[in-house]
């Protein structure tokens, strides 16, 4: 009996989209909404969870594989971009005292540069573009700025 049920399920999903990453996320959000509905005694999260369940079944049983794969690719690309930005923010926080992060004006890639005050010549390893940046360290004033502020203070006296 178990093998025939397994065969029937396999036949049901033959030529269909089945489970992909987007469907897994839909199920996870569905479970969270059901839990919220149970904790708050509210029907709104339960209704949203029911609609997401319908979306899950539609996507899993869909025979339009090209469209479902395109949707899944869009979702995975967006998720990768979010994870990449999160990792970059973590690296920026960790390196905040020793490095600065600047974008290449040509290819828009983020480059990690040692934190040394003043002008720097930067070479982008991605597009071989050379450009200049000026690194100003907050809290530290240039000699000219210090002298100008001292002169203003003397003038006020």
MITI-406533 format. One record per residue: chain; residue number from 0; x, y, z of N, C-alpha, C in turn; residue in three letters. Coordinates in nm, 4 decimals, always signed. Atoms other than C-alpha are relative to their C-alpha. Example, Ala and Ser with C-alpha at 12.3 -4.5 7.8 and 13.67 -1.06 7.14 Angstrom:
<sites>
{'A'; 0; {+0.0890; -0.1190; +0.0000}; {+1.2300; -0.4500; +0.7800}; {+0.0900; +0.1200; +0.0000}; 'ALA'} {'A'; 1; {-0.0820; -0.1190; -0.0060}; {+1.3670; -0.1060; +0.7140}; {-0.0770; +0.1090; +0.0730}; 'SER'} 
</sites>
This chain:
<sites>
{'A'; 0; {+0.0823; -0.1197; +0.0000}; {+0.0000; +0.0000; +0.0000}; {+0.0864; +0.1256; +0.0000}; 'UNK'} {'A'; 1; {-0.0846; -0.1182; -0.0104}; {+0.2787; +0.2423; +0.0900}; {+0.0680; +0.0300; -0.1327}; 'UNK'} {'A'; 2; {-0.0669; -0.0245; +0.1275}; {+0.4560; +0.1929; -0.2419}; {-0.0972; +0.0552; -0.1030}; 'UNK'} {'A'; 3; {+0.0971; -0.0543; +0.0957}; {+0.1359; +0.2582; -0.4362}; {-0.0326; +0.1457; +0.0308}; 'UNK'} {'A'; 4; {+0.0224; -0.1404; -0.0373}; {+0.0752; +0.5805; -0.2411}; {+0.1189; +0.0847; -0.0445}; 'UNK'} {'A'; 5; {-0.1204; -0.0714; +0.0431}; {+0.4357; +0.6831; -0.3100}; {-0.0009; +0.0178; -0.1521}; 'UNK'} {'A'; 6; {+0.0085; -0.0089; +0.1456}; {+0.3836; +0.6070; -0.6790}; {-0.1039; +0.1022; -0.0434}; 'UNK'} {'A'; 7; {+0.1044; -0.0965; +0.0341}; {+0.0635; +0.8112; -0.6857}; {+0.0472; +0.1437; +0.0235}; 'UNK'} {'A'; 8; {-0.0529; -0.1345; -0.0278}; {+0.2358; +1.1093; -0.5246}; {+0.1045; +0.0378; -0.1038}; 'UNK'} {'A'; 9; {-0.1001; -0.0268; +0.1039}; {+0.5253; +1.0788; -0.7687}; {-0.0667; +0.0333; -0.1326}; 'UNK'} {'A'; 10; {+0.0717; -0.0272; +0.1243}; {+0.2808; +1.0668; -1.0587}; {-0.0679; +0.1364; +0.0049}; 'UNK'} {'A'; 11; {+0.0644; -0.1304; -0.0149}; {+0.1001; +1.3739; -0.9212}; {+0.0986; +0.1137; -0.0277}; 'UNK'} {'A'; 12; {-0.0984; -0.1069; +0.0155}; {+0.4208; +1.5798; -0.9149}; {+0.0830; -0.0109; -0.1276}; 'UNK'} {'A'; 13; {-0.0754; +0.0138; +0.1250}; {+0.5565; +1.4543; -1.2488}; {-0.0360; +0.1148; -0.0938}; 'UNK'} {'A'; 14; {+0.0215; -0.1106; +0.0918}; {+0.5999; +1.7509; -1.4841}; {-0.0495; +0.1267; +0.0660}; 'UNK'} {'A'; 15; {+0.0463; -0.1181; -0.0737}; {+0.5094; +2.0002; -1.2138}; {+0.1188; +0.0673; +0.0677}; 'UNK'} {'A'; 16; {-0.1073; -0.0785; -0.0607}; {+0.7111; +2.2654; -1.0320}; {+0.0533; -0.0646; +0.1270}; 'UNK'} {'A'; 17; {-0.0443; +0.0611; -0.1251}; {+0.7230; +2.0924; -0.6939}; {+0.0472; +0.1053; +0.1000}; 'UNK'} {'A'; 18; {-0.0485; -0.0896; -0.1055}; {+0.9120; +2.2484; -0.4051}; {+0.1288; +0.0679; -0.0440}; 'UNK'} {'A'; 19; {-0.1217; -0.0771; +0.0225}; {+1.1654; +2.5245; -0.4565}; {+0.0187; +0.0948; +0.1191}; 'UNK'} {'A'; 20; {-0.0329; -0.0860; -0.1145}; {+1.3196; +2.7865; -0.2281}; {-0.1140; +0.0973; +0.0317}; 'UNK'} {'A'; 21; {+0.1093; -0.0938; -0.0212}; {+1.0327; +3.0311; -0.2765}; {-0.1153; -0.0684; +0.0729}; 'UNK'} {'A'; 22; {+0.1059; +0.0736; -0.0687}; {+0.7820; +2.7636; -0.1695}; {+0.0369; -0.0288; +0.1459}; 'UNK'} {'A'; 23; {-0.0432; +0.0220; -0.1389}; {+0.9880; +2.6829; +0.1409}; {-0.0216; +0.1252; +0.0842}; 'UNK'} {'A'; 24; {+0.0194; -0.1258; -0.0733}; {+0.9773; +3.0495; +0.2418}; {-0.1491; +0.0255; +0.0225}; 'UNK'} {'A'; 25; {+0.1448; -0.0170; -0.0167}; {+0.6013; +3.0620; +0.1818}; {-0.0506; -0.0860; +0.1148}; 'UNK'} {'A'; 26; {+0.0426; +0.0895; -0.1081}; {+0.5556; +2.7626; +0.4131}; {+0.0482; +0.0528; +0.1349}; 'UNK'} {'A'; 27; {-0.0527; -0.0529; -0.1265}; {+0.7801; +2.9182; +0.6809}; {-0.0816; +0.1204; +0.0467}; 'UNK'} {'A'; 28; {+0.0817; -0.1166; -0.0351}; {+0.5844; +3.2466; +0.6720}; {-0.1395; -0.0452; +0.0408}; 'UNK'} {'A'; 29; {+0.1306; +0.0558; -0.0332}; {+0.2632; +3.0437; +0.6793}; {-0.0034; -0.0527; +0.1434}; 'UNK'} {'A'; 30; {-0.0075; +0.0546; -0.1362}; {+0.3701; +2.8623; +0.9967}; {+0.0069; +0.1130; +0.1032}; 'UNK'} {'A'; 31; {-0.0116; -0.1132; -0.0918}; {+0.4684; +3.1915; +1.1628}; {-0.1349; +0.0716; +0.0137}; 'UNK'} {'A'; 32; {+0.1311; -0.0670; -0.0059}; {+0.1328; +3.3497; +1.0724}; {-0.1022; -0.0826; +0.0778}; 'UNK'} {'A'; 33; {+0.0910; +0.0847; -0.0772}; {-0.0569; +3.0521; +1.2124}; {+0.0307; +0.0108; +0.1488}; 'UNK'} {'A'; 34; {-0.0386; -0.0143; -0.1411}; {+0.1418; +3.0784; +1.5374}; {-0.0451; +0.1359; +0.0548}; 'UNK'} {'A'; 35; {+0.0439; -0.1336; -0.0433}; {+0.0720; +3.4537; +1.5576}; {-0.1502; +0.0024; +0.0179}; 'UNK'} {'A'; 36; {+0.1456; +0.0050; -0.0108}; {-0.2958; +3.3871; +1.4956}; {-0.0435; -0.0721; +0.1273}; 'UNK'} {'A'; 37; {+0.0344; +0.0742; -0.1215}; {-0.3050; +3.1338; +1.7777}; {+0.0322; +0.0802; +0.1258}; 'UNK'} {'A'; 38; {-0.0406; -0.0778; -0.1181}; {-0.1222; +3.3651; +2.0195}; {-0.0869; +0.1238; +0.0211}; 'UNK'} {'A'; 39; {+0.0749; -0.1257; -0.0130}; {-0.3293; +3.6750; +1.9456}; {-0.1505; -0.0163; -0.0119}; 'UNK'} {'A'; 40; {+0.1429; +0.0251; +0.0213}; {-0.6683; +3.5135; +1.8827}; {-0.0585; +0.0924; -0.1064}; 'UNK'} {'A'; 41; {+0.0428; -0.0858; +0.1094}; {-0.6917; +3.7165; +1.5633}; {-0.0181; -0.0845; -0.1258}; 'UNK'} {'A'; 42; {+0.0262; +0.0756; +0.1216}; {-0.8350; +3.5915; +1.2358}; {+0.0758; +0.0536; -0.1211}; 'UNK'} {'A'; 43; {-0.0698; -0.0579; +0.1148}; {-0.6407; +3.8251; +1.0078}; {+0.1256; -0.0796; -0.0375}; 'UNK'} {'A'; 44; {-0.1174; +0.0812; +0.0388}; {-0.3076; +3.6332; +1.0269}; {-0.0400; -0.1376; -0.0530}; 'UNK'} {'A'; 45; {+0.0466; +0.1311; +0.0464}; {-0.5020; +3.3087; +0.9799}; {-0.0516; +0.0088; -0.1435}; 'UNK'} {'A'; 46; {+0.0485; -0.0192; +0.1374}; {-0.6703; +3.4448; +0.6656}; {+0.1169; +0.0171; -0.0962}; 'UNK'} {'A'; 47; {-0.1195; -0.0188; +0.0836}; {-0.3349; +3.5584; +0.5261}; {+0.0725; -0.1327; -0.0169}; 'UNK'} {'A'; 48; {-0.0645; +0.1316; +0.0075}; {-0.1888; +3.2151; +0.6099}; {-0.0754; -0.0913; -0.0962}; 'UNK'} {'A'; 49; {+0.0796; +0.0815; +0.0915}; {-0.4765; +3.0495; +0.4229}; {+0.0263; +0.0395; -0.1456}; 'UNK'} {'A'; 50; {-0.0306; -0.0467; +0.1361}; {-0.4108; +3.2662; +0.1144}; {+0.1407; -0.0437; -0.0427}; 'UNK'} {'A'; 51; {-0.1349; +0.0466; +0.0320}; {-0.0409; +3.1800; +0.1333}; {+0.0024; -0.1502; -0.0266}; 'UNK'} {'A'; 52; {+0.0098; +0.1437; +0.0252}; {-0.1317; +2.8101; +0.1515}; {-0.0524; -0.0262; -0.1410}; 'UNK'} {'A'; 53; {+0.0516; +0.0136; +0.1369}; {-0.3329; +2.8493; -0.1688}; {+0.1098; +0.0330; -0.1013}; 'UNK'} {'A'; 54; {-0.1120; -0.0361; +0.0874}; {-0.0341; +3.0255; -0.3310}; {+0.1027; -0.1128; -0.0045}; 'UNK'} {'A'; 55; {-0.0951; +0.1107; -0.0067}; {+0.1935; +2.7418; -0.2137}; {-0.0473; -0.1162; -0.0876}; 'UNK'} {'A'; 56; {+0.0526; +0.1114; +0.0788}; {-0.0324; +2.4749; -0.3653}; {-0.0008; +0.0330; -0.1496}; 'UNK'} {'A'; 57; {-0.0010; -0.0416; +0.1403}; {-0.0675; +2.6725; -0.6879}; {+0.1397; -0.0119; -0.0593}; 'UNK'} {'A'; 58; {-0.1382; +0.0047; +0.0498}; {+0.3090; +2.7059; -0.7228}; {+0.0530; -0.1426; -0.0062}; 'UNK'} {'A'; 59; {-0.0529; +0.1371; -0.0038}; {+0.3858; +2.3457; -0.6238}; {-0.0611; -0.0873; -0.1089}; 'UNK'} {'A'; 60; {+0.0681; +0.0851; +0.0975}; {+0.1298; +2.1954; -0.8624}; {-0.0034; +0.0598; -0.1406}; 'UNK'} {'A'; 61; {+0.0020; -0.0678; +0.1290}; {+0.1883; +2.4364; -1.1502}; {+0.0806; -0.0781; -0.1040}; 'UNK'} {'A'; 62; {-0.0726; +0.0635; +0.1108}; {+0.2893; +2.2920; -1.4871}; {+0.0769; +0.1031; -0.0842}; 'UNK'} {'A'; 63; {-0.0718; -0.1056; +0.0714}; {+0.4219; +2.6279; -1.6110}; {+0.1386; +0.0150; +0.0648}; 'UNK'} {'A'; 64; {-0.1311; +0.0064; -0.0652}; {+0.7800; +2.5439; -1.5137}; {+0.0848; +0.1238; -0.0272}; 'UNK'} {'A'; 65; {-0.0843; -0.1155; +0.0345}; {+0.9438; +2.8352; -1.6973}; {-0.0361; +0.1205; +0.0854}; 'UNK'} {'A'; 66; {+0.0424; -0.1154; -0.0797}; {+0.7371; +3.0959; -1.5153}; {+0.0343; -0.0183; +0.1479}; 'UNK'} {'A'; 67; {-0.0321; +0.0265; -0.1410}; {+0.7819; +2.9307; -1.1730}; {+0.1507; +0.0084; +0.0248}; 'UNK'} {'A'; 68; {-0.1459; -0.0098; -0.0150}; {+1.1580; +2.9010; -1.2276}; {+0.0460; +0.1447; -0.0073}; 'UNK'} {'A'; 69; {-0.0327; -0.1424; +0.0085}; {+1.1719; +3.2685; -1.3274}; {-0.0326; +0.0699; +0.1323}; 'UNK'} {'A'; 70; {+0.0369; -0.0565; -0.1300}; {+0.9857; +3.3624; -1.0065}; {+0.1005; -0.0406; +0.1075}; 'UNK'} {'A'; 71; {-0.0951; +0.0490; -0.1000}; {+1.2200; +3.1446; -0.8003}; {+0.1365; +0.0662; -0.0182}; 'UNK'} {'A'; 72; {-0.1280; -0.0657; +0.0265}; {+1.5274; +3.2972; -0.9688}; {-0.0024; +0.1447; +0.0506}; 'UNK'} {'A'; 73; {+0.0138; -0.1367; -0.0498}; {+1.3997; +3.6483; -0.8913}; {+0.0106; +0.0022; +0.1517}; 'UNK'} {'A'; 74; {-0.0040; +0.0066; -0.1460}; {+1.3456; +3.5500; -0.5278}; {+0.1401; -0.0315; +0.0518}; 'UNK'} {'A'; 75; {-0.1333; +0.0371; -0.0490}; {+1.6851; +3.3821; -0.4855}; {+0.1011; +0.1124; -0.0242}; 'UNK'} {'A'; 76; {-0.0896; -0.1140; +0.0245}; {+1.8629; +3.6794; -0.6472}; {-0.0213; +0.1093; +0.1039}; 'UNK'} {'A'; 77; {+0.0300; -0.1019; -0.1015}; {+1.6851; +3.9191; -0.4090}; {+0.0520; -0.0435; +0.1370}; 'UNK'} {'A'; 78; {-0.0486; +0.0507; -0.1290}; {+1.7686; +3.6981; -0.1104}; {+0.1522; +0.0070; +0.0071}; 'UNK'} {'A'; 79; {-0.1467; -0.0081; +0.0028}; {+2.1357; +3.6799; -0.2157}; {+0.0472; +0.1436; +0.0169}; 'UNK'} {'A'; 80; {-0.0374; -0.1412; -0.0136}; {+2.1501; +4.0590; -0.2465}; {-0.0151; +0.0466; +0.1444}; 'UNK'} {'A'; 81; {+0.0203; -0.0369; -0.1407}; {+2.0089; +4.0993; +0.1051}; {+0.1099; -0.0600; +0.0872}; 'UNK'} {'A'; 82; {-0.1057; +0.0657; -0.0782}; {+2.2574; +3.8464; +0.2477}; {+0.1344; +0.0672; -0.0263}; 'UNK'} {'A'; 83; {-0.1261; -0.0655; +0.0349}; {+2.5462; +4.0130; +0.0596}; {+0.0113; +0.1355; +0.0701}; 'UNK'} {'A'; 84; {-0.0013; -0.1309; -0.0655}; {+2.4505; +4.3575; +0.1959}; {+0.0176; -0.0155; +0.1507}; 'UNK'} {'A'; 85; {-0.0138; +0.0251; -0.1438}; {+2.4193; +4.2153; +0.5481}; {+0.1447; -0.0356; +0.0357}; 'UNK'} {'A'; 86; {-0.1400; +0.0365; -0.0245}; {+2.7673; +4.0593; +0.5264}; {+0.0909; +0.1225; -0.0138}; 'UNK'} {'A'; 87; {-0.0808; -0.1206; +0.0196}; {+2.9127; +4.3859; +0.3915}; {-0.0144; +0.0941; +0.1186}; 'UNK'} {'A'; 88; {+0.0201; -0.0857; -0.1173}; {+2.7565; +4.5826; +0.6784}; {+0.0727; -0.0568; +0.1214}; 'UNK'} {'A'; 89; {-0.0739; +0.0617; -0.1096}; {+2.9048; +4.3318; +0.9256}; {+0.1495; +0.0235; -0.0123}; 'UNK'} {'A'; 90; {-0.1432; -0.0257; +0.0213}; {+3.2495; +4.3680; +0.7680}; {+0.0320; +0.1471; +0.0254}; 'UNK'} {'A'; 91; {-0.0234; -0.1431; -0.0231}; {+3.2182; +4.7476; +0.7716}; {+0.0048; +0.0310; +0.1491}; 'UNK'} {'A'; 92; {+0.0023; -0.0245; -0.1438}; {+3.1313; +4.7434; +1.1398}; {+0.1263; -0.0546; +0.0663}; 'UNK'} {'A'; 93; {-0.1181; +0.0624; -0.0586}; {+3.4166; +4.5070; +1.2230}; {+0.1279; +0.0786; -0.0338}; 'UNK'} {'A'; 94; {-0.1198; -0.0701; +0.0465}; {+3.6716; +4.7086; +1.0202}; {-0.0099; +0.1511; +0.0121}; 'UNK'} {'A'; 95; {+0.0267; -0.1436; +0.0000}; {+3.5394; +5.0540; +1.1072}; {+0.1176; +0.0841; +0.0480}; 'UNK'} {'A'; 96; {-0.1122; -0.0787; -0.0512}; {+3.8609; +5.1612; +1.2857}; {+0.1233; -0.0093; -0.0889}; 'UNK'} {'A'; 97; {-0.1208; +0.0197; +0.0802}; {+4.1117; +5.0321; +1.0292}; {-0.0202; +0.0224; -0.1496}; 'UNK'} {'A'; 98; {+0.0242; -0.0103; +0.1433}; {+3.9427; +5.0563; +0.6878}; {-0.1241; +0.0848; -0.0278}; 'UNK'} {'A'; 99; {+0.1205; -0.0654; +0.0506}; {+3.6940; +5.2594; +0.4864}; {-0.0423; -0.0741; -0.1267}; 'UNK'} {'A'; 100; {+0.0528; +0.0662; +0.1192}; {+3.4720; +5.1297; +0.2051}; {-0.0479; +0.1067; -0.0974}; 'UNK'} {'A'; 101; {+0.0350; -0.0967; +0.1039}; {+3.4420; +5.3281; -0.1184}; {-0.0440; -0.0740; -0.1251}; 'UNK'} {'A'; 102; {+0.0462; +0.0591; +0.1256}; {+3.2595; +5.2560; -0.4448}; {+0.0842; +0.0510; -0.1151}; 'UNK'} {'A'; 103; {-0.0685; -0.0389; +0.1230}; {+3.4446; +5.2563; -0.7739}; {-0.0999; +0.0774; -0.0853}; 'UNK'} {'A'; 104; {+0.0954; -0.0770; +0.0803}; {+3.2871; +5.5300; -0.9902}; {-0.0324; -0.0651; -0.1344}; 'UNK'} {'A'; 105; {+0.0248; +0.0613; +0.1306}; {+3.3152; +5.3141; -1.3044}; {-0.0896; -0.1230; +0.0103}; 'UNK'} {'A'; 106; {+0.0750; +0.1262; -0.0054}; {+3.1866; +4.9693; -1.2022}; {-0.0902; -0.0106; +0.1227}; 'UNK'} {'A'; 107; {+0.0843; -0.0068; -0.1202}; {+3.0175; +5.0609; -0.8679}; {+0.0245; -0.1136; +0.0996}; 'UNK'} {'A'; 108; {-0.0358; +0.1024; -0.0982}; {+3.1915; +4.7744; -0.6825}; {+0.0528; +0.0686; +0.1252}; 'UNK'} {'A'; 109; {-0.0459; -0.0561; -0.1267}; {+3.2688; +4.8371; -0.3154}; {+0.1422; -0.0468; +0.0253}; 'UNK'} {'A'; 110; {-0.1413; +0.0302; -0.0240}; {+3.6415; +4.8556; -0.2413}; {+0.0361; +0.0311; +0.1445}; 'UNK'} {'A'; 111; {-0.0458; -0.0170; -0.1380}; {+3.8060; +4.8202; +0.0993}; {+0.1361; +0.0683; -0.0035}; 'UNK'} {'A'; 112; {-0.1219; -0.0813; +0.0043}; {+4.0745; +5.0860; +0.1579}; {+0.0478; +0.0241; +0.1426}; 'UNK'} {'A'; 113; {-0.0536; -0.0272; -0.1338}; {+4.3087; +5.1289; +0.4552}; {-0.0307; +0.1430; +0.0401}; 'UNK'} {'A'; 114; {+0.0415; -0.1294; -0.0532}; {+4.2088; +5.4191; +0.6744}; {+0.1239; +0.0838; +0.0312}; 'UNK'} {'A'; 115; {-0.1104; -0.0937; -0.0164}; {+4.4866; +5.6753; +0.6260}; {-0.0494; +0.1357; -0.0486}; 'UNK'} {'A'; 116; {+0.0508; -0.1333; +0.0313}; {+4.4011; +6.0449; +0.6291}; {+0.0706; +0.0583; -0.1220}; 'UNK'} {'A'; 117; {-0.0564; -0.0703; +0.1141}; {+4.4494; +6.2423; +0.3096}; {-0.0415; -0.0605; -0.1325}; 'UNK'} {'A'; 118; {+0.0352; +0.0508; +0.1331}; {+4.4292; +6.1855; -0.0656}; {+0.0656; -0.1361; -0.0263}; 'UNK'} {'A'; 119; {-0.0515; +0.1325; +0.0345}; {+4.4760; +5.8337; -0.2028}; {-0.0304; -0.0289; -0.1463}; 'UNK'} {'A'; 120; {+0.0227; +0.0506; +0.1354}; {+4.5166; +5.6892; -0.5505}; {-0.0460; -0.1446; +0.0131}; 'UNK'} {'A'; 121; {+0.0606; +0.1327; -0.0122}; {+4.2949; +5.3823; -0.5838}; {-0.0033; -0.0648; -0.1378}; 'UNK'} {'A'; 122; {+0.0107; +0.0793; +0.1221}; {+4.3129; +5.1091; -0.8473}; {-0.1059; -0.1071; +0.0235}; 'UNK'} {'A'; 123; {+0.1068; +0.0986; -0.0131}; {+3.9965; +4.9035; -0.8937}; {+0.0439; -0.1300; -0.0663}; 'UNK'} {'A'; 124; {-0.0422; +0.1274; +0.0600}; {+4.0876; +4.5351; -0.9450}; {-0.1064; -0.0620; -0.0910}; 'UNK'} {'A'; 125; {+0.1073; +0.0575; +0.0802}; {+3.7503; +4.4637; -1.1086}; {-0.0026; +0.0552; -0.1420}; 'UNK'} {'A'; 126; {+0.0106; -0.0617; +0.1330}; {+3.7537; +4.7145; -1.3953}; {+0.1288; +0.0722; -0.0417}; 'UNK'} {'A'; 127; {-0.1298; -0.0642; +0.0264}; {+4.1168; +4.8437; -1.3821}; {-0.0105; +0.1510; -0.0123}; 'UNK'} {'A'; 128; {+0.0158; -0.1445; -0.0005}; {+3.9952; +5.1994; -1.3268}; {+0.0871; +0.0593; +0.1113}; 'UNK'} {'A'; 129; {-0.0768; -0.0723; -0.1011}; {+4.2244; +5.4435; -1.1431}; {-0.0744; +0.1279; +0.0347}; 'UNK'} {'A'; 130; {+0.0686; -0.1213; -0.0433}; {+4.0682; +5.7194; -0.9348}; {+0.0577; +0.0448; +0.1328}; 'UNK'} {'A'; 131; {-0.0506; -0.0581; -0.1246}; {+4.1435; +5.9463; -0.6393}; {-0.1136; +0.0159; +0.0991}; 'UNK'} {'A'; 132; {+0.0947; -0.0285; -0.1069}; {+3.9681; +5.9713; -0.3064}; {+0.0735; +0.0773; +0.1084}; 'UNK'} {'A'; 133; {-0.0551; -0.0694; -0.1163}; {+4.0213; +6.1881; -0.0014}; {-0.0670; -0.0591; +0.1227}; 'UNK'} {'A'; 134; {+0.0532; +0.0603; -0.1221}; {+3.9831; +6.0167; +0.3321}; {+0.0100; +0.1019; +0.1118}; 'UNK'} {'A'; 135; {+0.0055; -0.0888; -0.1164}; {+3.8714; +6.2400; +0.6155}; {-0.0439; -0.0849; +0.1177}; 'UNK'} {'A'; 136; {+0.0325; +0.0774; -0.1190}; {+3.8700; +6.0844; +0.9582}; {-0.0776; +0.0899; +0.0947}; 'UNK'} {'A'; 137; {+0.0797; -0.0829; -0.0916}; {+3.5896; +6.2179; +1.1798}; {+0.0708; +0.0179; +0.1337}; 'UNK'} {'A'; 138; {-0.0640; -0.0272; -0.1283}; {+3.7221; +6.3858; +1.4923}; {+0.1423; +0.0503; -0.0140}; 'UNK'} {'A'; 139; {-0.1352; -0.0493; +0.0227}; {+4.0601; +6.4648; +1.3395}; {-0.0061; +0.1152; -0.1005}; 'UNK'} {'A'; 140; {+0.0003; -0.1167; +0.0878}; {+4.1175; +6.8067; +1.1852}; {+0.1327; +0.0103; -0.0730}; 'UNK'} {'A'; 141; {-0.1229; -0.0269; +0.0736}; {+4.3676; +6.8940; +0.9161}; {+0.0717; +0.1178; +0.0651}; 'UNK'} {'A'; 142; {-0.0784; -0.1104; -0.0569}; {+4.6459; +7.1370; +1.0106}; {-0.0606; +0.1341; -0.0386}; 'UNK'} {'A'; 143; {+0.0569; -0.1264; +0.0452}; {+4.4856; +7.4095; +0.7999}; {-0.1286; +0.0323; +0.0761}; 'UNK'} {'A'; 144; {+0.1241; -0.0215; -0.0735}; {+4.1500; +7.3608; +0.9722}; {+0.0282; +0.0405; +0.1440}; 'UNK'} {'A'; 145; {-0.0365; -0.0350; -0.1385}; {+4.3151; +7.3728; +1.3166}; {+0.0477; +0.1446; +0.0070}; 'UNK'} {'A'; 146; {-0.0516; -0.1364; +0.0004}; {+4.5001; +7.6916; +1.2287}; {-0.1118; +0.1010; -0.0254}; 'UNK'} {'A'; 147; {+0.1108; -0.0906; +0.0293}; {+4.1855; +7.8505; +1.0847}; {-0.0885; +0.0177; +0.1230}; 'UNK'} {'A'; 148; {+0.0832; -0.0104; -0.1207}; {+3.9897; +7.7737; +1.4013}; {+0.0713; +0.0780; +0.1094}; 'UNK'} {'A'; 149; {-0.0760; -0.0779; -0.0988}; {+4.2684; +7.9108; +1.6210}; {-0.0035; +0.1477; -0.0351}; 'UNK'} {'A'; 150; {+0.0026; -0.1393; +0.0443}; {+4.2755; +8.2291; +1.4122}; {-0.1373; +0.0607; +0.0265}; 'UNK'} {'A'; 151; {+0.1347; -0.0501; -0.0294}; {+3.8962; +8.2638; +1.4481}; {-0.0165; +0.0257; +0.1478}; 'UNK'} {'A'; 152; {+0.0118; -0.0157; -0.1444}; {+3.9214; +8.2174; +1.8233}; {+0.0771; +0.1251; +0.0450}; 'UNK'} {'A'; 153; {-0.0775; -0.1190; -0.0353}; {+4.1939; +8.4844; +1.8449}; {-0.0712; +0.1275; -0.0451}; 'UNK'} {'A'; 154; {+0.0697; -0.1162; +0.0534}; {+3.9897; +8.7215; +1.6301}; {-0.1211; +0.0360; +0.0855}; 'UNK'} {'A'; 155; {+0.1162; -0.0258; -0.0845}; {+3.6886; +8.6855; +1.8581}; {+0.0387; +0.0663; +0.1329}; 'UNK'} {'A'; 156; {-0.0461; -0.0574; -0.1267}; {+3.8980; +8.7841; +2.1632}; {+0.0289; +0.1415; -0.0143}; 'UNK'} 
</sites>
